[in-house]
Amino acid sequence: MKKGPTFGKIFFFLVTAWLLIGLVYAAGDYIPKYLAGERPVFHPLIGVPLLMVGWPWNMYADLIHGFYYLPFFLVLGAVLIALILFLFMLFHRPKRFS
């Protein structure tokens, strides 16, 4: 019997990847500000969840305004890793042990 990825597995993967990529964006945005001694506009308890959900819009704004700094490249790497893992999940067939 062939057991492929179900709707639930794909949905769970996409939601988890979305939030983890947002966490990477938030960490890449907040950590350099704290290391430089700057105070961010929003406290991390408010800003991190907002960035976790809205990172694609922030990436789009970075792209059209030319703000190519640490979070932009970290998120590009995280999206690439998530895409590779997603494709592996879709097309990987487990080996049968006999």
Summary of the structure (lengths in Angstrom):
residues: 98
radius of gyration: 17.2
end to end distance: 14.6
largest distance: 60.5
contacts: 223
relative contact order: 0.15
helix: 74%
strand: 0%
